[in-house]
């Protein structure tokens, strides 16, 4: 009798606890056309995403107070330096409320890709940015092929593998 009661109790507990989402839950934008945008870079130039159709585009959404963003931007800089000539174009899209802090942070870094300002967060909303840093990989046809949340150990290798695969398509 005790054994049956324990089984019932465990079954009831399992039904009350919602299932855990998989670590790499499918992002709703995967396979969708990348939303076009025009943003001003920290350097003062305007950038329109649609002008880069035919290239593999990597968008990194970042913030100046994000602890993982600085090492991620450095990793993306290495990736851009290696694969830029093969058709990789990288943009860092800043989502800070304080644009002066964003500019100060950006000016203190010497990166080989443009840092863009999204003061209204309209681009971040269209890409459903829910955590920083967030990386979106767009293929040559303008379709979102990968979304990476966070920057953790091994992420640079994941980026490298996916970028190389998209460049080879």
C-alpha positions as CSV (number, residue, x, y, z in Angstrom):
1,X,0.0,0.0,0.0
2,X,2.8,2.4,0.9
3,X,4.5,1.8,-2.5
4,X,1.2,2.7,-4.4
5,X,0.8,5.8,-2.3
6,X,4.4,6.9,-3.1
7,X,3.8,6.3,-6.9
8,X,0.6,8.4,-6.7
9,X,2.4,11.1,-4.9
10,X,5.3,11.2,-7.4
11,X,2.9,11.2,-10.3
12,X,0.9,14.1,-8.8
13,X,4.2,16.0,-8.2
14,X,5.2,15.4,-11.8
15,X,1.9,16.8,-13.1
16,X,2.1,19.9,-11.0
17,X,5.7,20.8,-12.1
18,X,5.7,22.3,-15.7
19,X,8.1,20.6,-18.1
20,X,11.5,22.3,-18.4
21,X,12.1,24.0,-21.7
22,X,15.1,22.5,-23.6
23,X,18.3,24.5,-23.3
24,X,18.2,25.3,-27.0
25,X,14.5,25.9,-27.5
26,X,13.7,26.9,-31.1
27,X,13.6,30.6,-31.4
28,X,10.4,31.8,-33.1
29,X,12.3,33.8,-35.8
30,X,14.3,30.9,-37.1
31,X,13.6,30.4,-40.8
32,X,11.9,33.9,-41.1
33,X,13.1,36.7,-43.2
34,X,15.3,39.1,-41.2
35,X,13.5,42.4,-40.5
36,X,15.1,45.2,-42.4
37,X,16.3,48.2,-40.4
38,X,18.3,51.4,-40.7
39,X,20.4,52.5,-37.7
40,X,23.1,55.0,-37.2
41,X,26.6,53.7,-36.2
42,X,28.7,55.1,-33.4
43,X,31.0,56.4,-36.2
44,X,28.0,58.4,-37.6
45,X,27.2,56.5,-40.7
46,X,23.8,55.0,-41.5
47,X,23.5,51.2,-41.9
48,X,20.6,49.5,-43.7
49,X,20.5,45.7,-43.3
50,X,19.0,45.1,-46.7
51,X,22.1,46.5,-48.4
52,X,24.0,43.4,-47.2
53,X,21.9,40.9,-48.9
54,X,24.3,38.3,-50.4
55,X,26.5,38.4,-47.4
56,X,26.2,36.3,-44.2
57,X,25.3,38.9,-41.5
58,X,25.9,38.4,-37.8
59,X,23.9,40.8,-35.5
60,X,25.0,41.0,-31.9
61,X,22.7,42.8,-29.5
62,X,24.7,44.1,-26.6
63,X,24.6,46.6,-23.7
64,X,27.4,48.5,-22.0
65,X,26.5,47.1,-18.6
66,X,26.3,43.5,-19.8
67,X,29.1,41.4,-18.3
68,X,29.1,38.8,-21.1
69,X,29.0,41.4,-23.9
70,X,32.6,42.6,-23.8
71,X,34.2,39.1,-24.2
72,X,31.6,38.3,-26.8
73,X,32.3,41.4,-28.9
74,X,36.0,40.5,-28.7
75,X,35.2,37.0,-30.0
76,X,33.1,38.4,-32.8
77,X,35.9,40.8,-33.7
78,X,38.2,37.8,-34.2
79,X,35.6,36.0,-36.3
80,X,35.0,39.1,-38.5
81,X,38.8,39.6,-39.0
82,X,39.1,36.0,-40.2
83,X,35.9,35.7,-42.3
84,X,35.1,39.2,-43.4
85,X,36.9,38.7,-46.8
86,X,34.7,35.5,-47.3
87,X,31.5,37.5,-47.0
88,X,30.8,37.8,-43.2
89,X,29.5,41.2,-42.1
90,X,29.1,41.8,-38.4
91,X,27.1,44.5,-36.6
92,X,26.9,45.1,-32.9
93,X,23.5,46.6,-32.1
94,X,23.4,48.5,-28.8
95,X,20.3,48.6,-26.7
96,X,21.3,50.9,-23.9
97,X,18.9,53.5,-22.6
98,X,21.9,55.9,-22.0
99,X,23.3,56.6,-25.5
100,X,26.2,58.6,-24.0
101,X,27.3,55.5,-22.0
102,X,26.9,53.3,-25.2
103,X,29.1,55.7,-27.2
104,X,31.7,55.9,-24.4
105,X,31.8,52.1,-24.2
106,X,32.0,51.8,-28.0
107,X,34.7,54.4,-28.4
108,X,36.9,52.6,-25.9
109,X,36.9,49.5,-28.1
110,X,38.7,49.1,-31.4
111,X,36.6,46.6,-33.2
112,X,36.7,45.7,-36.9
113,X,32.9,45.9,-37.3
114,X,30.3,48.7,-36.9
115,X,28.6,49.3,-33.6
116,X,25.0,50.5,-34.2
117,X,22.7,52.5,-31.9
118,X,19.1,51.4,-31.3
119,X,17.9,54.1,-28.9
120,X,14.2,53.3,-29.5
121,X,14.9,49.6,-29.2
122,X,12.7,49.1,-32.3
123,X,15.2,46.7,-33.9
124,X,15.7,44.8,-30.6
125,X,11.9,44.4,-30.4
126,X,11.6,43.2,-34.0
127,X,14.3,40.6,-33.3
128,X,12.6,39.6,-30.0
129,X,15.7,40.3,-27.9
130,X,15.0,39.0,-24.5
131,X,18.5,38.6,-23.1
132,X,21.9,40.1,-23.6
133,X,24.1,39.3,-25.4
134,X,22.0,37.8,-28.2
135,X,23.4,36.8,-31.6
136,X,21.4,36.4,-34.8
137,X,22.9,34.9,-37.9
138,X,21.3,35.8,-41.2
139,X,22.1,33.8,-44.4
140,X,22.9,35.3,-47.8
141,X,19.2,35.2,-48.8
142,X,18.3,37.3,-45.8
143,X,16.8,34.5,-43.7
144,X,17.4,34.1,-40.0
145,X,19.3,30.8,-39.6
146,X,20.6,30.9,-36.0
147,X,19.8,32.7,-32.7
148,X,22.3,32.3,-29.8
149,X,21.4,33.5,-26.3
150,X,24.1,34.4,-23.9
151,X,27.9,33.9,-24.3
152,X,29.4,31.0,-22.5
153,X,32.3,28.6,-22.8
154,X,32.4,27.1,-26.2
155,X,30.1,29.7,-27.8
156,X,32.9,31.1,-30.0
157,X,33.4,27.6,-31.5
158,X,29.7,27.3,-32.1
159,X,29.6,30.7,-33.9
160,X,32.6,29.7,-36.0
161,X,31.0,26.4,-37.1
162,X,27.7,28.0,-38.0
163,X,29.3,31.0,-39.8
164,X,31.6,28.7,-41.8
165,X,28.6,26.5,-42.8
166,X,26.6,29.6,-44.0
167,X,29.6,31.0,-45.9
168,X,29.9,27.6,-47.7
169,X,26.3,27.5,-48.8
